[in-house]
Amino acid sequence: MSWEKKDQPVESVDTPIKEDATPVKPKRRGRPKKVQAEAPATPVEPMPVEPALDESHTETNVHRGRYRFAAWIGLVVILLAIIGTISIVWLGIKLIGDATDNTDLMNELHDFSVPVSYYQPTAFDDLEAADSDQLLLAAIYKITKAEEVRQLREGTGEFSYKLDSEARLIIPTEEITAAYRALFGTGAEPTFNTIGSDKQAYAQFLYDEKEACMHVPWIYSSSSSLYTTVAEDIRMRGKTARVRIGYVLVSTLGFDDFGDQLEPQPENAEYFQWFVFEQNEQKEWHLVAVEDEKTDADATTVSTTTTTTTATTTTTTKKK
């Protein structure tokens, strides 16, 4: 039985259209987009393969080799910084020390006081209470010492003053007053009088009021003193300076290999005195007082005296 395909009529089916359906717009056909051709891929070069490093070429060792002196340089920098700091501190201390160092002033005042210390003066706290003869002799010493120095410098034995029949220098009281004020202040006035015995006229300091002069024996020189002095300490308070001066026996001084006499040392001093100086508005120093320094022996003597007095008083009380 043969089958033949026959055309059969197609029935049209009417599809109902919904009333609320949105009409579909037909698509516009535009120009076809141009497709860009892809750029040829850049060939990638293979990464170079580094050769394997042994232990001596590791990163740590490479840096160590490159900065092998870094540690030493750092150490030197640190040392220099420490040295610089120490130097600055030391310089500061030195500057402060120099600013407060009064050694030069101590030596200056010691030399200034030699005319007074020559006679080992009795202690005084006021010029009016001092031994007037010692102060007068100090002023005369200042003049005669200057005369001695002048002769040594000029290499001559001639005097700049007239001599009397006893070979004594005739010095005007005006010059002595000027020397006195230079030592003890511009308002100080010396008390003129004759010092010494008539039996030894050559050694007598004769005051001639009529001629306004003093006859001064030339034997008056530093070589005739039993003591020489040495300055050991200075203490400042405002415009007042106190200098500790020790008295050393000339006979105890030794000699060096050239025959020159050795300088006196504080440890060889027999005793000490404090010389008190004041500075005026003209920056001039003047001696205003001399104080005795108490020693251990003095303290022991005072203590013994006090104890004895107490014991005596106690005994007397018991007897009563």
Residue frames as qw, qx, qy, qz and C-alpha x, y, z in Angstrom:
[[0.000, 0.894, 0.449, 0.000, 0.00, 0.00, 0.00],
 [0.453, 0.259, 0.010, 0.853, 1.52, 3.18, -1.07],
 [0.195, -0.777, -0.411, 0.436, 1.26, 6.26, 0.94],
 [0.339, 0.499, 0.249, 0.757, 1.04, 9.53, -0.78],
 [0.191, -0.401, -0.374, 0.815, 1.25, 12.86, 0.86],
 [0.098, 0.695, 0.569, 0.428, -1.68, 14.86, 0.08],
 [0.078, 0.219, -0.162, 0.959, -2.01, 18.47, 0.57],
 [0.238, -0.623, -0.735, 0.120, -4.46, 19.02, 3.22],
 [0.025, -0.781, -0.146, -0.606, -6.02, 22.38, 3.81],
 [0.382, -0.033, -0.551, 0.742, -4.57, 24.27, 6.77],
 [0.263, -0.806, -0.516, -0.121, -7.07, 25.60, 9.02],
 [0.183, 0.520, -0.215, 0.806, -6.37, 29.15, 10.18],
 [0.497, -0.544, -0.604, 0.304, -6.54, 29.58, 13.84],
 [0.015, -0.788, -0.046, -0.613, -7.48, 32.95, 15.01],
 [0.534, -0.183, -0.554, 0.612, -5.45, 33.82, 18.15],
 [0.196, -0.905, -0.366, -0.096, -7.24, 36.25, 20.28],
 [0.397, 0.428, -0.209, 0.785, -5.28, 39.53, 20.88],
 [0.388, -0.575, -0.540, 0.477, -5.22, 40.88, 24.29],
 [0.082, 0.928, 0.269, 0.245, -6.45, 44.36, 24.62],
 [0.367, -0.910, 0.164, 0.101, -3.75, 45.50, 27.05],
 [0.844, -0.033, 0.256, 0.471, -0.82, 44.04, 25.10],
 [0.061, -0.813, 0.219, 0.535, 1.88, 46.50, 24.04],
 [0.798, 0.601, 0.007, -0.034, 2.58, 46.51, 20.35],
 [0.748, -0.322, 0.321, 0.484, 6.07, 45.28, 19.51],
 [0.261, 0.867, -0.213, -0.366, 8.10, 47.75, 17.51],
 [0.917, 0.352, 0.004, 0.184, 10.00, 46.35, 14.65],
 [0.632, -0.526, 0.215, 0.527, 13.78, 46.40, 15.05],
 [0.378, 0.889, -0.179, -0.188, 15.73, 48.91, 12.99],
 [0.909, 0.078, 0.147, 0.381, 18.41, 47.53, 11.06],
 [0.069, -0.934, 0.236, 0.260, 21.55, 49.62, 11.21],
 [0.549, 0.664, -0.508, 0.009, 24.89, 49.40, 9.66],
 [0.937, -0.183, -0.247, 0.166, 26.87, 46.45, 10.72],
 [0.414, -0.865, 0.267, 0.097, 29.55, 47.20, 13.33],
 [0.590, 0.635, -0.483, 0.125, 33.08, 47.12, 12.21],
 [0.897, -0.426, 0.041, 0.112, 35.10, 44.56, 14.02],
 [0.077, 0.871, -0.485, 0.002, 38.65, 45.72, 14.69],
 [0.863, 0.220, -0.434, 0.133, 41.29, 43.27, 14.05],
 [0.734, -0.665, 0.056, 0.121, 43.15, 42.20, 17.12],
 [0.159, 0.851, -0.499, 0.017, 46.74, 43.43, 17.39],
 [0.820, 0.188, -0.525, 0.128, 49.27, 40.75, 17.12],
 [0.750, -0.658, -0.041, 0.058, 50.43, 39.64, 20.61],
 [0.126, 0.842, -0.501, 0.157, 53.86, 40.99, 21.73],
 [0.839, 0.065, -0.518, 0.156, 56.22, 38.18, 22.19],
 [0.584, -0.778, 0.171, -0.153, 57.21, 37.83, 25.90],
 [0.450, 0.582, -0.637, 0.229, 60.86, 37.49, 26.46],
 [0.831, -0.317, -0.445, 0.108, 61.80, 34.79, 28.89],
 [0.397, -0.884, 0.206, -0.132, 63.11, 36.03, 32.32],
 [0.477, 0.553, -0.643, 0.232, 66.82, 35.52, 32.72],
 [0.881, -0.409, -0.239, 0.007, 67.61, 32.87, 35.19],
 [0.101, -0.844, 0.467, -0.244, 70.12, 34.09, 37.83],
 [0.637, 0.223, -0.715, 0.181, 72.80, 31.66, 38.68],
 [0.754, -0.580, -0.308, -0.006, 72.55, 30.11, 42.09],
 [0.061, 0.777, -0.426, 0.459, 74.65, 31.90, 44.78],
 [0.665, -0.096, -0.663, 0.329, 76.64, 30.15, 47.40],
 [0.491, -0.717, -0.425, 0.253, 76.65, 31.19, 51.08],
 [0.454, -0.311, 0.008, 0.835, 79.37, 33.80, 50.57],
 [0.021, 0.152, 0.383, 0.911, 77.12, 35.71, 48.14],
 [0.146, -0.644, -0.747, 0.071, 73.95, 35.84, 50.22],
 [0.003, 0.854, 0.242, 0.460, 72.21, 39.21, 50.72],
 [0.573, -0.813, -0.011, 0.105, 73.59, 39.66, 54.22],
 [0.731, -0.273, 0.260, 0.569, 77.12, 38.98, 53.13],
 [0.433, 0.567, 0.324, 0.622, 76.78, 41.23, 50.09],
 [0.186, -0.925, -0.107, -0.314, 75.78, 44.20, 52.35],
 [0.713, -0.642, 0.117, 0.255, 78.46, 43.29, 54.82],
 [0.704, 0.047, 0.291, 0.646, 81.07, 43.42, 52.15],
 [0.241, 0.723, 0.287, 0.581, 79.77, 46.69, 50.76],
 [0.268, -0.842, 0.087, -0.460, 79.72, 48.50, 54.21],
 [0.824, -0.088, -0.454, 0.326, 82.50, 46.69, 55.92],
 [0.364, 0.123, -0.355, 0.852, 83.76, 49.92, 57.62],
 [0.334, -0.634, -0.303, -0.628, 80.34, 51.21, 58.71],
 [0.731, -0.583, -0.343, 0.089, 80.65, 49.86, 62.25],
 [0.636, -0.164, -0.136, 0.742, 84.10, 51.36, 62.73],
 [0.096, 0.409, 0.170, 0.891, 83.01, 54.72, 61.34],
 [0.511, -0.672, -0.355, -0.402, 80.05, 54.72, 63.72],
 [0.753, -0.456, -0.289, 0.376, 82.30, 53.91, 66.64],
 [0.457, 0.075, -0.019, 0.886, 84.65, 56.78, 65.72],
 [0.158, -0.567, -0.271, -0.762, 81.70, 59.19, 65.46],
 [0.663, -0.651, -0.353, -0.108, 80.45, 58.14, 68.89],
 [0.707, -0.286, -0.191, 0.618, 83.92, 58.54, 70.40],
 [0.258, 0.279, 0.097, 0.920, 84.29, 61.99, 68.84],
 [0.376, -0.663, -0.329, -0.558, 80.90, 62.99, 70.23],
 [0.740, -0.572, -0.302, 0.186, 81.89, 61.82, 73.71],
 [0.595, -0.088, -0.066, 0.796, 85.24, 63.62, 73.51],
 [0.051, 0.478, 0.222, 0.848, 83.52, 66.78, 72.29],
 [0.537, -0.707, -0.343, -0.308, 81.03, 66.69, 75.16],
 [0.749, -0.450, -0.211, 0.439, 83.79, 66.17, 77.72],
 [0.459, 0.149, 0.055, 0.874, 85.81, 69.00, 76.18],
 [0.163, -0.634, -0.268, -0.707, 82.88, 71.41, 76.34],
 [0.675, -0.678, -0.287, -0.052, 82.18, 70.51, 79.98],
 [0.728, -0.258, -0.110, 0.626, 85.87, 70.84, 80.88],
 [0.280, 0.357, 0.136, 0.880, 86.12, 74.19, 79.09],
 [0.363, -0.724, -0.297, -0.506, 83.05, 75.45, 80.93],
 [0.751, -0.584, -0.216, 0.220, 84.50, 74.40, 84.29],
 [0.629, -0.021, -0.002, 0.777, 87.82, 76.02, 83.40],
 [0.067, 0.554, 0.205, 0.804, 86.17, 79.28, 82.41],
 [0.554, -0.746, -0.250, -0.270, 84.19, 79.34, 85.64],
 [0.797, -0.393, -0.140, 0.437, 87.36, 78.52, 87.57],
 [0.475, 0.216, 0.065, 0.851, 89.29, 81.28, 85.85],
 [0.163, -0.691, -0.245, -0.660, 86.52, 83.72, 86.56],
 [0.663, -0.717, -0.094, -0.194, 86.59, 82.86, 90.27],
 [0.831, -0.050, -0.192, 0.520, 90.35, 82.36, 90.59],
 [0.143, -0.980, 0.018, -0.137, 91.77, 85.09, 92.82],
 [0.856, -0.197, 0.000, 0.478, 95.35, 83.84, 92.97],
 [0.445, 0.462, 0.060, 0.765, 96.72, 86.90, 91.18],
 [0.283, -0.792, -0.061, -0.537, 94.85, 89.21, 93.54],
 [0.828, -0.548, -0.073, 0.098, 96.12, 87.24, 96.54],
 [0.756, 0.015, 0.019, 0.654, 99.72, 87.64, 95.39],
 [0.179, 0.643, 0.103, 0.738, 99.17, 91.32, 94.66],
 [0.495, -0.782, -0.054, -0.375, 97.75, 91.99, 98.12],
 [0.877, -0.349, -0.070, 0.324, 100.52, 89.94, 99.71],
 [0.573, 0.258, 0.017, 0.778, 103.16, 92.14, 98.07],
 [0.119, -0.734, -0.137, -0.655, 101.13, 95.18, 99.05],
 [0.688, -0.695, -0.098, -0.185, 101.13, 94.09, 102.73],
 [0.805, 0.117, -0.311, 0.491, 104.90, 93.43, 103.00],
 [0.133, 0.536, -0.284, 0.784, 105.65, 96.85, 104.58],
 [0.618, -0.511, 0.136, -0.582, 103.18, 95.98, 107.36],
 [0.978, -0.164, -0.121, -0.047, 103.98, 92.27, 107.80],
 [0.554, 0.519, -0.449, 0.471, 107.71, 93.11, 108.00],
 [0.094, -0.453, 0.534, -0.707, 107.20, 94.12, 111.65],
 [0.342, -0.265, -0.899, 0.068, 104.81, 91.25, 112.56],
 [0.216, -0.393, 0.050, -0.892, 102.09, 93.73, 113.55],
 [0.162, 0.152, 0.795, -0.565, 99.89, 93.45, 116.59],
 [0.040, 0.482, 0.817, 0.313, 96.35, 92.51, 115.58],
 [0.122, 0.309, 0.249, -0.910, 93.86, 95.38, 115.21],
 [0.278, 0.551, 0.777, 0.124, 90.34, 95.80, 113.88],
 [0.141, 0.960, 0.235, 0.057, 90.60, 99.57, 113.45],
 [0.565, 0.523, -0.177, 0.613, 93.47, 101.88, 112.55],
 [0.238, -0.760, 0.206, -0.569, 92.91, 103.98, 115.66],
 [0.843, -0.476, 0.193, -0.163, 93.31, 100.87, 117.80],
 [0.896, 0.291, -0.148, 0.301, 96.50, 99.77, 116.03],
 [0.630, -0.504, 0.054, 0.589, 100.06, 100.36, 117.17],
 [0.302, 0.940, 0.036, -0.154, 100.76, 103.77, 115.62],
 [0.238, -0.714, 0.580, 0.310, 104.54, 103.21, 115.59],
 [0.568, 0.028, 0.787, 0.239, 104.17, 99.98, 113.59],
 [0.492, 0.745, 0.450, 0.028, 101.97, 101.70, 111.01],
 [0.057, 0.950, -0.208, -0.228, 104.40, 104.62, 110.78],
 [0.394, -0.485, 0.717, 0.308, 107.33, 102.25, 110.28],
 [0.620, 0.354, 0.686, 0.139, 105.35, 100.45, 107.58],
 [0.376, 0.911, 0.158, -0.069, 104.93, 103.70, 105.64],
 [0.134, -0.832, 0.484, 0.234, 108.66, 104.43, 106.00],
 [0.600, -0.144, 0.755, 0.222, 109.51, 100.90, 104.83],
 [0.615, 0.648, 0.450, 0.021, 107.48, 101.47, 101.67],
 [0.227, 0.956, -0.162, -0.087, 109.71, 104.46, 100.83],
 [0.296, -0.685, 0.650, 0.145, 113.08, 102.94, 101.75],
 [0.704, 0.086, 0.694, 0.123, 112.30, 99.70, 99.92],
 [0.570, 0.788, 0.233, 0.026, 111.50, 101.65, 96.76],
 [0.014, 0.914, -0.394, -0.091, 114.82, 103.48, 97.17],
 [0.552, -0.384, 0.727, 0.137, 116.65, 100.16, 97.51],
 [0.712, 0.411, 0.561, 0.100, 115.02, 98.78, 94.35],
 [0.369, 0.928, -0.017, -0.056, 115.90, 101.96, 92.44],
 [0.211, -0.771, 0.582, 0.149, 119.57, 101.62, 93.37],
 [0.647, -0.081, 0.745, 0.143, 119.61, 97.98, 92.22],
 [0.635, 0.646, 0.422, 0.050, 118.00, 98.81, 88.89],
 [0.280, 0.950, -0.136, 0.038, 120.27, 101.77, 88.19],
 [0.877, 0.093, -0.198, 0.429, 123.34, 99.99, 89.52],
 [0.174, 0.640, -0.245, 0.707, 124.30, 102.87, 91.76],
 [0.510, -0.340, -0.642, 0.460, 124.93, 103.38, 95.48],
 [0.036, 0.142, -0.098, 0.984, 123.87, 107.00, 95.49],
 [0.021, 0.528, 0.766, -0.365, 120.81, 108.06, 97.44],
 [0.054, 0.595, 0.440, 0.671, 118.06, 110.34, 96.25],
 [0.449, -0.853, -0.242, -0.113, 117.75, 111.75, 99.79],
 [0.110, 0.757, -0.451, 0.460, 120.13, 113.81, 101.88],
 [0.772, -0.198, -0.547, 0.258, 122.03, 112.12, 104.71],
 [0.382, -0.892, 0.096, -0.219, 122.59, 113.41, 108.24],
 [0.012, -0.727, 0.658, -0.195, 125.71, 113.00, 110.38],
 [0.605, -0.212, 0.736, -0.220, 124.62, 109.47, 111.35],
 [0.057, 0.156, -0.833, -0.528, 124.25, 108.45, 107.72],
 [0.298, 0.451, 0.790, -0.289, 120.45, 108.39, 108.07],
 [0.142, 0.416, 0.588, 0.679, 118.12, 109.34, 105.24],
 [0.115, 0.311, 0.332, -0.883, 116.27, 112.62, 105.69],
 [0.015, 0.385, 0.817, 0.429, 112.76, 111.92, 104.38],
 [0.243, -0.182, 0.027, -0.952, 110.09, 114.67, 104.31],
 [0.317, 0.185, 0.784, -0.500, 106.97, 113.93, 106.34],
 [0.577, 0.423, -0.068, -0.695, 104.91, 114.78, 103.26],
 [0.499, 0.320, -0.754, -0.282, 106.26, 111.71, 101.45],
 [0.035, 0.027, -0.940, 0.337, 105.71, 109.54, 104.51],
 [0.454, 0.293, 0.442, -0.716, 102.09, 110.73, 104.76],
 [0.615, 0.398, -0.367, -0.573, 101.51, 109.88, 101.09],
 [0.373, 0.214, -0.903, -0.023, 102.93, 106.37, 101.61],
 [0.171, 0.078, 0.792, -0.580, 100.82, 105.98, 104.77],
 [0.576, 0.349, 0.197, -0.712, 97.61, 106.85, 102.92],
 [0.548, 0.360, -0.640, -0.400, 98.51, 104.52, 100.06],
 [0.231, 0.088, -0.950, 0.188, 98.64, 101.69, 102.60],
 [0.035, -0.315, -0.817, 0.482, 95.75, 102.52, 104.92],
 [0.133, 0.756, 0.637, 0.077, 93.40, 104.79, 102.97],
 [0.271, 0.571, 0.136, 0.763, 93.15, 108.36, 101.77],
 [0.387, -0.800, -0.097, -0.448, 91.66, 109.55, 105.06],
 [0.847, -0.375, -0.221, 0.305, 94.37, 107.99, 107.24],
 [0.063, 0.910, -0.260, 0.317, 96.80, 110.24, 109.09],
 [0.759, 0.068, -0.505, 0.405, 100.12, 109.03, 110.56],
 [0.510, -0.860, -0.023, -0.002, 101.22, 109.88, 114.08],
 [0.585, 0.591, -0.350, 0.432, 104.75, 111.27, 113.85],
 [0.567, -0.780, 0.244, -0.101, 107.13, 110.77, 116.73],
 [0.183, 0.652, -0.735, 0.048, 110.67, 109.55, 117.41],
 [0.978, -0.118, -0.050, -0.167, 111.09, 105.77, 117.54],
 [0.824, 0.218, -0.334, 0.401, 114.13, 104.24, 119.20],
 [0.623, -0.677, -0.136, 0.367, 116.70, 105.10, 121.84],
 [0.138, 0.968, -0.210, 0.003, 119.08, 108.08, 121.85],
 [0.590, -0.562, 0.553, 0.173, 121.89, 105.73, 122.88],
 [0.547, 0.071, 0.706, 0.444, 121.83, 104.20, 119.40],
 [0.247, 0.649, 0.012, -0.720, 121.33, 107.24, 117.24],
 [0.107, 0.314, -0.743, -0.581, 122.28, 105.40, 114.03],
 [0.104, -0.247, -0.950, -0.161, 119.32, 103.07, 114.60],
 [0.089, 0.506, 0.564, -0.647, 116.90, 105.72, 115.83],
 [0.167, 0.593, 0.588, 0.523, 114.01, 107.03, 113.72],
 [0.205, -0.363, -0.297, 0.859, 114.25, 110.69, 114.65],
 [0.155, 0.778, 0.563, 0.231, 111.29, 112.98, 114.04],
 [0.267, -0.156, -0.043, 0.950, 112.16, 116.61, 113.36],
 [0.160, 0.750, 0.623, -0.157, 108.94, 118.56, 113.66],
 [0.042, -0.778, 0.061, 0.624, 110.59, 121.88, 112.85],
 [0.002, 0.416, -0.667, -0.617, 112.06, 120.65, 109.57],
 [0.797, 0.256, 0.145, -0.527, 109.01, 118.45, 108.88],
 [0.642, 0.436, -0.621, -0.109, 111.09, 115.36, 108.24],
 [0.886, -0.406, 0.208, -0.082, 112.25, 112.09, 109.74],
 [0.110, 0.680, -0.723, -0.055, 115.81, 110.80, 109.96],
 [0.964, 0.017, 0.065, -0.258, 115.64, 107.16, 108.89],
 [0.427, -0.539, 0.701, 0.193, 118.51, 104.65, 109.40],
 [0.562, 0.460, -0.523, -0.445, 119.53, 102.90, 106.16],
 [0.043, -0.207, 0.971, -0.115, 120.04, 99.57, 107.97],
 [0.597, 0.277, 0.492, -0.570, 116.28, 99.37, 107.70],
 [0.426, 0.354, -0.644, -0.528, 116.00, 96.73, 104.95],
 [0.898, -0.057, -0.150, -0.409, 114.27, 93.42, 104.33],
 [0.689, 0.289, -0.628, 0.216, 117.47, 91.47, 104.97],
 [0.015, 0.343, -0.639, 0.688, 117.35, 92.40, 108.67],
 [0.728, -0.220, 0.065, -0.646, 114.00, 90.73, 109.35],
 [0.343, -0.259, 0.887, -0.168, 113.82, 87.37, 111.12],
 [0.570, 0.358, 0.715, -0.190, 110.74, 86.35, 109.15],
 [0.135, 0.125, -0.562, -0.807, 109.66, 86.19, 105.57],
 [0.559, 0.245, 0.477, -0.632, 106.03, 85.82, 104.60],
 [0.015, -0.032, -0.875, -0.483, 103.96, 83.67, 102.26],
 [0.569, 0.071, 0.062, -0.817, 100.33, 84.05, 101.16],
 [0.153, -0.029, 0.988, -0.016, 98.34, 80.86, 101.52],
 [0.091, 0.550, 0.827, 0.073, 94.65, 81.71, 101.00],
 [0.098, 0.003, -0.042, -0.994, 92.26, 84.49, 100.02],
 [0.054, 0.537, 0.835, -0.107, 88.57, 84.89, 100.79],
 [0.009, -0.168, -0.252, -0.953, 86.38, 87.42, 99.03],
 [0.001, 0.641, 0.737, -0.215, 83.16, 89.05, 100.15],
 [0.184, 0.947, 0.256, -0.054, 82.03, 91.95, 98.01],
 [0.368, 0.830, -0.227, 0.352, 84.74, 94.61, 98.10],
 [0.492, -0.709, 0.469, -0.186, 86.48, 93.03, 101.08],
 [0.809, 0.322, -0.487, 0.072, 89.37, 90.58, 100.76],
 [0.655, -0.651, 0.364, -0.116, 90.92, 88.56, 103.58],
 [0.671, 0.525, -0.516, 0.089, 94.39, 87.13, 102.88],
 [0.871, -0.481, 0.080, 0.049, 95.96, 84.44, 105.08],
 [0.398, 0.767, -0.440, 0.244, 99.65, 85.24, 105.50],
 [0.918, -0.339, -0.122, 0.165, 102.14, 82.90, 107.14],
 [0.084, -0.901, 0.418, -0.078, 105.40, 83.89, 108.84],
 [0.967, 0.094, -0.124, 0.202, 108.38, 81.65, 108.05],
 [0.509, -0.749, 0.265, 0.330, 111.74, 81.96, 109.81],
 [0.478, 0.788, -0.364, -0.133, 114.42, 82.98, 107.32],
 [0.203, -0.575, 0.790, -0.061, 116.88, 80.66, 109.08],
 [0.692, 0.055, 0.700, -0.169, 114.75, 77.63, 108.15],
 [0.689, 0.667, -0.027, -0.281, 114.85, 78.30, 104.40],
 [0.801, -0.142, 0.445, 0.375, 117.10, 76.05, 102.39],
 [0.113, 0.693, -0.401, -0.589, 119.11, 76.70, 99.22],
 [0.892, 0.415, 0.105, -0.144, 118.93, 75.19, 95.75],
 [0.876, 0.032, 0.202, 0.438, 121.82, 73.81, 93.67],
 [0.433, 0.635, 0.081, 0.634, 122.69, 77.33, 92.48],
 [0.369, -0.093, -0.437, 0.815, 122.92, 78.81, 95.97],
 [0.265, -0.362, -0.169, -0.877, 119.63, 80.70, 95.70],
 [0.232, -0.002, 0.729, -0.644, 117.40, 80.70, 98.74],
 [0.067, -0.342, -0.901, -0.257, 114.24, 78.60, 98.39],
 [0.329, -0.418, -0.192, -0.825, 110.81, 80.18, 98.46],
 [0.263, -0.110, 0.720, -0.633, 108.92, 79.96, 101.77],
 [0.376, -0.223, -0.816, -0.378, 106.13, 77.39, 101.95],
 [0.547, -0.513, -0.043, -0.660, 102.90, 77.62, 104.01],
 [0.896, -0.280, -0.345, -0.011, 103.63, 74.32, 105.76],
 [0.644, 0.065, -0.364, 0.669, 106.82, 75.84, 107.21],
 [0.127, -0.672, -0.008, -0.730, 105.08, 78.88, 108.71],
 [0.200, 0.018, -0.732, 0.651, 105.42, 79.47, 112.45],
 [0.163, 0.531, 0.647, -0.523, 102.04, 81.18, 112.63],
 [0.181, 0.462, 0.602, 0.626, 99.44, 82.93, 110.46],
 [0.089, 0.452, 0.331, -0.823, 97.58, 86.23, 110.41],
 [0.336, 0.636, 0.651, 0.242, 94.61, 87.35, 108.34],
 [0.134, -0.246, 0.082, 0.957, 95.10, 90.70, 106.61],
 [0.283, 0.690, 0.655, -0.125, 91.80, 92.43, 105.76],
 [0.184, -0.108, 0.325, 0.921, 91.65, 94.75, 102.75],
 [0.345, 0.701, 0.536, -0.319, 88.89, 96.95, 101.37],
 [0.387, 0.228, 0.486, 0.750, 88.52, 98.42, 97.89],
 [0.099, 0.544, 0.254, -0.793, 87.40, 102.00, 97.39],
 [0.577, 0.704, 0.300, -0.286, 85.52, 103.58, 94.48],
 [0.278, 0.808, -0.448, -0.263, 88.78, 104.18, 92.63],
 [0.958, 0.162, -0.234, -0.021, 89.46, 100.40, 92.67],
 [0.253, 0.602, -0.615, 0.441, 92.31, 100.90, 95.14],
 [0.794, -0.344, -0.498, 0.058, 92.95, 98.41, 97.95],
 [0.067, -0.667, 0.433, -0.603, 93.80, 99.50, 101.51],
 [0.476, -0.084, -0.818, 0.310, 94.60, 97.56, 104.66],
 [0.420, -0.586, -0.065, -0.690, 91.95, 98.06, 107.36],
 [0.753, -0.505, 0.278, -0.318, 92.58, 95.27, 109.87],
 [0.407, 0.397, -0.819, 0.086, 94.88, 92.44, 110.95],
 [0.835, -0.352, 0.073, -0.417, 93.54, 89.36, 112.72],
 [0.139, -0.460, 0.871, -0.102, 95.48, 86.71, 114.60],
 [0.753, 0.018, -0.544, -0.371, 94.62, 83.16, 113.61],
 [0.665, -0.472, 0.450, -0.364, 93.81, 80.96, 116.56],
 [0.420, 0.362, -0.829, -0.065, 95.78, 77.74, 116.70],
 [0.780, -0.286, -0.545, -0.113, 95.04, 74.43, 118.41],
 [0.502, -0.027, -0.538, 0.677, 97.48, 75.39, 121.15],
 [0.156, -0.214, 0.138, -0.954, 95.50, 78.56, 121.85],
 [0.696, -0.293, -0.346, -0.557, 92.28, 76.57, 122.06],
 [0.749, -0.166, -0.597, 0.234, 93.91, 74.08, 124.46],
 [0.273, 0.090, -0.421, 0.860, 95.22, 76.91, 126.64],
 [0.401, -0.264, -0.036, -0.877, 91.79, 78.54, 126.80],
 [0.789, -0.251, -0.477, -0.294, 90.16, 75.20, 127.64],
 [0.639, -0.077, -0.588, 0.489, 92.70, 74.47, 130.39],
 [0.041, 0.167, -0.288, 0.942, 92.26, 77.93, 131.89],
 [0.584, -0.290, -0.206, -0.730, 88.48, 77.54, 131.92],
 [0.804, -0.209, -0.556, -0.020, 88.70, 74.13, 133.56],
 [0.473, 0.015, -0.527, 0.706, 91.08, 75.39, 136.25],
 [0.186, -0.229, 0.134, -0.946, 88.88, 78.37, 137.00],
 [0.716, -0.284, -0.355, -0.529, 85.82, 76.16, 137.31],
 [0.750, -0.150, -0.594, 0.249, 87.57, 73.74, 139.62],
 [0.260, 0.101, -0.425, 0.861, 88.79, 76.59, 141.84],
 [0.412, -0.270, -0.042, -0.869, 85.32, 78.06, 142.02],
 [0.792, -0.248, -0.487, -0.271, 83.82, 74.70, 142.91],
 [0.622, -0.062, -0.591, 0.511, 86.38, 74.12, 145.65],
 [0.016, 0.171, -0.287, 0.942, 85.78, 77.55, 147.13],
 [0.597, -0.298, -0.240, -0.705, 82.04, 76.90, 147.16],
 [0.788, -0.213, -0.578, 0.024, 82.48, 73.65, 149.02],
 [0.414, 0.034, -0.516, 0.749, 84.63, 75.35, 151.65],
 [0.265, -0.234, 0.105, -0.930, 81.95, 77.87, 152.24]]
